[in-house]
Amino acid sequence: MLRMLGNWCLSALALLVVSRLVRGFEIDSIPTALVVALVFGLLNATLGLLLKLVTLPLTILTLGVFLLVINAILLEVASSFVRGFHLRSFSAAFWGATVFALLQLLLRALTAD
């Protein structure tokens, strides 16, 4: 349970950093970042799983790069549900998903047991 809470907070932190680095990727506040992290996690576990299964051949063909497109789509969907989270364009969502994935990789490596 504590690990899940930590991952949630790390995701929210990564989203806040992304909002500072990527133009067009806007999060209004820390509570909004926490809600976005929760919604994005739930979307990734449900709709994301389905999209990843359906697009598996394309993902293999692109050596996994298409997963960034799927995450960008999921961020777009999350932005339609969460007030205070705005994406100006799909390119902002794509670059936001890319930076978010890299930041999560870095943060999880730094906090590994």
Contacts in CASP RR format, 6 or more apart in sequence:
PFRMAT RR
TARGET T0000
AUTHOR 0000-0000-0000
METHOD contacts of the structure
MODEL  1
MLRMLGNWCLSALALLVVSRLVRGFEIDSIPTALVVALVFGLLNATLGLL
LKLVTLPLTILTLGVFLLVINAILLEVASSFVRGFHLRSFSAAFWGATVF
ALLQLLLRALTAD
7 108 0 8 1.000
8 34 0 8 1.000
8 37 0 8 1.000
8 38 0 8 1.000
9 34 0 8 1.000
9 37 0 8 1.000
10 104 0 8 1.000
10 107 0 8 1.000
10 108 0 8 1.000
10 111 0 8 1.000
11 37 0 8 1.000
11 40 0 8 1.000
11 41 0 8 1.000
11 104 0 8 1.000
12 30 0 8 1.000
12 33 0 8 1.000
12 34 0 8 1.000
12 36 0 8 1.000
12 37 0 8 1.000
13 33 0 8 1.000
13 107 0 8 1.000
14 100 0 8 1.000
14 103 0 8 1.000
14 104 0 8 1.000
14 107 0 8 1.000
15 27 0 8 1.000
15 33 0 8 1.000
15 36 0 8 1.000
15 37 0 8 1.000
15 40 0 8 1.000
15 100 0 8 1.000
16 27 0 8 1.000
16 30 0 8 1.000
16 33 0 8 1.000
17 99 0 8 1.000
17 103 0 8 1.000
18 25 0 8 1.000
18 96 0 8 1.000
18 99 0 8 1.000
18 100 0 8 1.000
18 103 0 8 1.000
19 25 0 8 1.000
19 26 0 8 1.000
19 27 0 8 1.000
19 33 0 8 1.000
21 99 0 8 1.000
22 92 0 8 1.000
22 95 0 8 1.000
22 96 0 8 1.000
22 99 0 8 1.000
23 88 0 8 1.000
23 92 0 8 1.000
24 86 0 8 1.000
24 87 0 8 1.000
24 88 0 8 1.000
24 89 0 8 1.000
24 92 0 8 1.000
25 87 0 8 1.000
25 88 0 8 1.000
25 92 0 8 1.000
25 93 0 8 1.000
25 95 0 8 1.000
25 96 0 8 1.000
26 84 0 8 1.000
26 85 0 8 1.000
26 86 0 8 1.000
26 87 0 8 1.000
26 88 0 8 1.000
27 33 0 8 1.000
27 36 0 8 1.000
27 84 0 8 1.000
27 85 0 8 1.000
28 84 0 8 1.000
28 85 0 8 1.000
29 84 0 8 1.000
32 82 0 8 1.000
32 83 0 8 1.000
32 84 0 8 1.000
32 85 0 8 1.000
35 82 0 8 1.000
35 85 0 8 1.000
36 78 0 8 1.000
36 82 0 8 1.000
36 85 0 8 1.000
39 78 0 8 1.000
39 81 0 8 1.000
39 82 0 8 1.000
40 74 0 8 1.000
40 75 0 8 1.000
40 78 0 8 1.000
43 74 0 8 1.000
43 77 0 8 1.000
43 78 0 8 1.000
44 71 0 8 1.000
44 74 0 8 1.000
47 74 0 8 1.000
47 77 0 8 1.000
48 70 0 8 1.000
48 74 0 8 1.000
51 70 0 8 1.000
51 73 0 8 1.000
51 74 0 8 1.000
52 59 0 8 1.000
52 67 0 8 1.000
52 70 0 8 1.000
55 66 0 8 1.000
55 70 0 8 1.000
58 66 0 8 1.000
59 66 0 8 1.000
59 67 0 8 1.000
68 94 0 8 1.000
68 97 0 8 1.000
68 98 0 8 1.000
68 101 0 8 1.000
69 94 0 8 1.000
69 97 0 8 1.000
71 97 0 8 1.000
71 100 0 8 1.000
71 101 0 8 1.000
72 90 0 8 1.000
72 93 0 8 1.000
72 94 0 8 1.000
72 96 0 8 1.000
72 97 0 8 1.000
73 93 0 8 1.000
74 97 0 8 1.000
75 87 0 8 1.000
75 93 0 8 1.000
75 96 0 8 1.000
75 97 0 8 1.000
75 100 0 8 1.000
76 87 0 8 1.000
76 90 0 8 1.000
76 93 0 8 1.000
78 85 0 8 1.000
79 85 0 8 1.000
79 86 0 8 1.000
79 87 0 8 1.000
79 93 0 8 1.000
87 93 0 8 1.000
END
